[in-house]
Amino acid sequence: YLGLDLDLEMPKTMSGKIGRSNADAEFLTLQVMNLGLRDMPFRLKYTDRMFKMKNAFTQRFSIPIQSCQFLFKGRSIKDGDTPKSLKMKNDDIVHVTNQNNTEVEDLDSSLDSDIPIL
């Protein structure tokens, strides 16, 4: 499982244990796909700017953000867009392409076994 949780604090139940709560309704998980059809889940609030996800993805793989284009349902995602403004739902797929509109190659070989949680 490869994922980055862009929320810095996991929701906790009344007992203080990490778990599902009503706060989860504020979040969704997006699957970011590259050429190797590998998905990288990102957990965002519906009101988070998409720049946050784009920046985390490109930093994770040491790719210049200017060289990537992020697409949702064939539409280019702008930095100021939010999941809410794009009418995204949980587990929707975002495709990453380079400036030539070819998908970014499989980046799994650059991953360590320890995945940082943002």
Rosetta blueprint (number, residue, H / E / L):
1 Y L
2 L L
3 G L
4 L E
5 D E
6 L L
7 D L
8 L L
9 E L
10 M L
11 P L
12 K E
13 T L
14 M L
15 S L
16 G L
17 K L
18 I E
19 G L
20 R L
21 S L
22 N H
23 A H
24 D H
25 A H
26 E H
27 F E
28 L E
29 T E
30 L E
31 Q E
32 V E
33 M E
34 N L
35 L L
36 G L
37 L L
38 R L
39 D E
40 M E
41 P E
42 F E
43 R E
44 L E
45 K E
46 Y L
47 T L
48 D L
49 R L
50 M H
51 F H
52 K H
53 M H
54 K H
55 N H
56 A H
57 F H
58 T H
59 Q H
60 R H
61 F L
62 S L
63 I L
64 P L
65 I H
66 Q H
67 S H
68 C E
69 Q E
70 F E
71 L E
72 F E
73 K L
74 G L
75 R E
76 S E
77 I L
78 K L
79 D L
80 G L
81 D L
82 T L
83 P L
84 K L
85 S L
86 L L
87 K L
88 M L
89 K L
90 N L
91 D L
92 D L
93 I E
94 V E
95 H E
96 V E
97 T E
98 N E
99 Q L
100 N L
101 N L
102 T L
103 E E
104 V L
105 E L
106 D L
107 L L
108 D H
109 S H
110 S H
111 L L
112 D L
113 S L
114 D L
115 I L
116 P L
117 I L
118 L L
